[in-house]
């Protein structure tokens, strides 16, 4: 079965989601530390369009090892 042009495949959607999550991570990690904290995410609150409580819940759900920061891998895998 062929994909209808203009409708991305699941693989293309996943690749796009990962690309966008890497871009968002880079926006949060302005100091290029290689990780982001809740404070880093909160700086982009208006761009992300989430309330502080929602941002905290997203952060906590992505912080698999509960160490208080997200690596790019943790951040990206949450959006995959």
Steps between C-alpha positions, in 0.01 A plus 500: 500500500637842406497800725278778374719797425481754778418241769820413684566141596529405869879487456502851351280625785736350758803654329325838492405473869860419592632788291257743662584371847874552430425857389294564814775349716754734339271798571478396866873424532619850414824447695570177306547301821372180341205482737205714602336574833145601586622859511632469142161374383315772689684768301312381193160486668343754264640329190395153613157621606472301823422610853783466757329198658466335159866565420601347832287192431655461153849539645432247776357249252813527281746486793523120508777481760352784709834682524356848440627552148434364153763385257427542133436126479241509780336807349491362145383151595197652671385649172577199279 
